[in-house]
Amino acid sequence: MTRIPRACSLLVLLVAPRAASSQPESAPPDYPGILRTVLKGSTGKILCVAIGEGGTVASGGTDKAVHLWDPTTGLERQTLRHANTVQAVAFSADGKTLAAGDADGLVLLWDVGAGEKRAALKGVGEPIRQVALAADGKTAAAGGAKAGRVWDVGTGKERMTFGGRFALSPDGKTLATARPDGTISVWDVSTGKQRITLEGHAGNVFSLAFAPDGKTLASGGADRRGRFATGKEEGQDNTIKVWDAGTGKSRATLMGHLKGIYSLTFAPDGKTLVAADFNGSMKLWDLEKAKVRATLEQVKVGGKLQGTPVGYWAVAPDLKSWAVGTGQEVRWLDIAEFTRAAK
């Protein structure tokens, strides 16, 4: 049995070896990624990876540090020290600020250029699994297995509490949270009140993502089985659902993944969605046509094809690059051929 550790952010995923599958003749093409650089410098196991605007790669792990790299040169730019294991990292939209959450439940905000700490946010009370920053950097959110907080970065004051996996809208005004029963709650951050409940998944929702305009929400079902405290058995759901975040209306249901959805990333125009699953497959979805344009299930290393690497993944904001943290290394891959299928 393959053990899959917890995720560390909405843009990060861990994949197990793929199950064998057959592709129908009409299946979209499989565009392999190409290994460009291996980033070394971490002295502990890497548990989370993120890519900022401009290409800076960040990783965190058991060496109690965040490592920042320039992937084009392979050189490490900064080492940012924490007091405990770093389990989640996320960049601001401009790539100038990094949020890092650790096993003490502390979120540190870092100036990426200067390598200096800007703020420390407390209150989660358990190891951090996810972090997020609004586009303007003024709102931050973080969550553990059960508890989560949203803060005003300028004052450090708590704005609201929540539980479960989450996504913060780019403007920081809306929060979406997922429950193990498959329901999704959409919240007004300014008031802390729930706006709407979204229902439609058959089982646990593992991933959430807002489109750049904040008006569209995507949710990915996970195929893990289990029992809740209520005794209800969890169903199997490998679908992606696309919602109007304002009205709660379902816009589309995307089917085609063989395993649960681990990570969702919107293209800058909001019309394309990259989804990665526990089967090791990455798919490029055309949201207007609700169909797959391309798949990525292999990487090219030294001219030879091999299966997608096992590790913590992050997709760049421009969807042209991909970083995979595995062991004490981060592999930087070119996936431009894959994402060109969106044009």
N, C-alpha and C positions, 0 to 999 in steps of 0.2 A: 504493500500500500504506500502510495506517495503522500508524504505530509506536506501540506501547503501552508506556510506561515501567513500571518496576517498581512494585509496590505498596509502601505504607509502613506498613500495619498491617492486623489481621484485620477491623477494622471499616471499612477504607478501600478504595475501588476506583476504577479508571479505566475509562471506557467509550468504545468507539469508536462511530461512527454506526451505527444499527441497520440490519440487512438487512431488505429488504421481506419481509413475512410476511402470511399470511391468517389471520384468526381464525374458527374454526368458530362456528356459531350458539349452541352450548352453552358457549362460552368464558366464563370469569368476567369480571365488569365491569372496565373500566379506569378507575381513579380518579386524576385528575391531581393533581399537587402544585401549590401556590400560592406564588409568590415573594413573600416578605414584606420582606426586607431584603438589601441588598448591603453587606458588611463590607469596608472599605478601610483600608489602613494598611501592608500589606506592600510593601516596595520591591524584592522579588525574586519569582521564580516560586514559586508555592506547590506543594509536593510531598507534603503530608500534612495531614489534617484529623481532628479528634476532637471529640466532644461529651461533656461531663461531666454528672453528675447536677446538676440545677438549671439546665441549659441553657448553661453557659459553653462557648464555641467556641474551640478552639485550632487553630492552623495553624503549619506550619514550612516553610521553603524555602531558596532560594538566598541570601537576605539574611542568613543565619546567625543567625536569631532565631526564637523562638516568639512568636506574637501571640495574646493572649487577649482575646476580645470578649464583650460583653453583647449578644446578638442582638436583644433587645427594644428597645433604644435605638440599636443600631448603633455604640455607642462602644467604643473599644479600652480595656481595663482595664490590661493590663500588656504590656511587651515584655521578653522574657527572652533574653539574649544568649548565643550559643554561639560557639566559635572557628571552626566550619566549617558547611557546609550541613546543615540539619536535615531528616532524611529519614523520621522516624517519631515519632508522638506517641500517647500513651494515658493516660487518666485512671484513677485508682483508683475503686472503686465509689462512694465518698462524694463524689467530685469535688474533694477537697481537695488531692490530690497529682497531679502530672503527670510522666510519664516521657517524656523526649525523647532520641532517638538521632540521632547525626550521622555525617557522612562520615569522621570520624576514628576511628570505632568506639567512641566514648564515649557513655555514657548518663548524663544528668543528671536528678536527681529534684528537682522544684520544689514549693515551698509555693505553691499557687495564690492564696490570699488575700493573703499577704505579698509574693509575687513574689521570694522568697528561695530560694537553692539549698540543698537538704537533704543531698544526697549525690552522689558521682560514682562510677560503676561502670565498671570497665575490664576488658579481657581478650578481647573479641571479635576484635580484630585486623583488622577490615575494616569497610567502611561498613555502618551499621545499616539494615536493611530493615523490621524489625518490633520492637515493644516491647510488653510486657504487664506489668500489676501484678495481684497477687492482691487479693481483696476487702478484706483487712485491711491491705494495703500493706506487709506484711512480706517478701514474696517478689517479685522482679522477674525478667523474662526478656527477652532480646533476641537477635536473630539477623541475620546477613548472608546473602550468597548461599550460603556453604558452612558457616560456623561460627556457633555460638550458645552462650550461657551463661545459667545460672540463678544468682541471687545471694540471699543473706540480706541484706536491706536494712539491718538494724540494725548488722551487723558489716562489711558489704561483702565478705564472703567468698564465694567461688565454691562453689556446691552441686553443680552438674553441668554437663557440656558436651553439646552435641548438634549436629546439622546439619539443614538443610532448613526449610521452613515449619512453623509450630508454633501450638499453642494451649495456654495455661496454664489449668488449672481454677480456679474462683473461690476455692477454699480453698488454692491454691498447692501442693497435694500431688501433683498428677498433671500430666504434660506429654504432649501428643500431637504427634508429628512426622510429616511426610509426605515420601516419597521420590518421585523422578521416575517410578518404575515403577508407581506407583499404590498401593503398600502404605503402611500407617500403623502406626507404633509407638507404644505407650502405655507411659510410663515412671513409675516411682516416684521422685519428686524427692528424697526423704530418703535413698535408697540409690543413686540413679543407675542402677538396674537396670531392664531392660525387662520389663514384665509380660506383654504380649500383642502380637501382630501382627494387623492387620486387613487382609483382602484382599477385593477385590470391584470396584474401579475398573479400567476398561479402559486408562486413561492417567493422565497427570500429575494429582495432587491439588494444587489451588492455594489452597484455603481450608479452614480448620478452625475450629470453635467448640464450646465446652462450654455446656450448658444451665446455668441458675443453680444447680441442685442438684449440678452436677459429675458426675452419673451418666449423662448422655446426651451423646454426641458427634455432631456433624454434620460431614460432609466433602463438599466440592464438587469435582467433576472439571473440568479445564480442557481445551479442545479444541486446544491448541497441538500441533503436530507437530514431530518432530525425532528425533535419534538419540542414544542414551546412549553412554557410553564402552564399553559392552559390545557396541555395534553393533545393539542391539534398537531397532526403530522404535516410537515412541510412538503409542498409539492415540488415538481420539477418544472423549471421555467428557464429556457435559454433564449428568450426573446428580448428584443429592444423595443421599447415603446417611446414614442415622441408625443409630447403634450404641449398644449398652449398653457404656459405657466400662469396666465392671468385668469382664464376661464376654467381651466381644468379639462378642457375638451381634448380627447385623444385625436391626434392627427395621423398617426400611422403605427403599425405594428410590423417590425422587421424580423423575419425568421430566416434561419440559414446557418446559425452557429450550432455546432454539435455539443458544446459545453457551455456552462454559465458565463456571463459577460463580466469580465474583471475590470475593464477600463474603457472610458468613453472620452473622445476628444473631438471637438468641433473644429472645422476649418475656419479661417478668419471670416469668410463670407457667410458662414452659418448654413450653407447649403449642402455640405458634405460632412459626414461623421465617420471617424475612425474608431472601430470597436475591436478590442482584443479579448480573447476568451481563454478559459482554463485549458483548452485543447491545444494552445500554442498557435492559434490562427488569428491573423489580423485581417479585418475586412474593411474595405472602403465603400461606404454606403452613399448613394445618391438619394437625398431626402425628398427631392421633388418627385422622383419616379419610384421611390421606395424599393430600390433594387441595388444589388452589389455590382460595383464597377470593377473591382480587382480584389485579389487576395494576396496575402504574404504569409508563406509557410516555410520558407527556406532562406538561408543566408549564404552568400558567396564569400568564402575564405580562401585566399590564395588561388583563386580561379576555380575552386571546387565547391560544389553545393553541399550543404548539410542542414539538418533540422534547426529550427529556431532555438537559440540558447535559453537555458533555464535561468531565471533570475528576476530581479526587480526592474521593470521597464518604465521608460518615460518617452513620450513623443514630443518633439519640438513644436513650438507654436505654429511654425510655418509648415509643419507636417513633412519636412524634407529629411529630417534626421531622427535617429532613434538611439537611445542609450540603454544598455542593459547592465545592471550591477550583478556580478556573479562572483562569489567568494570575496576576495580583496581587490578585485579589478572592476573597471567599468569599460565595456566595449561600446565604441562609437560606430554606428552604422549609417550608411547612406541609403535612404529609402525613396529618393526622388523619383526613380523610375516607377515605383509603386504609386506614389501620389500624383504623378502626371496623368494617371488614368482619370483623375477628377476633372480634367480640363476638356 
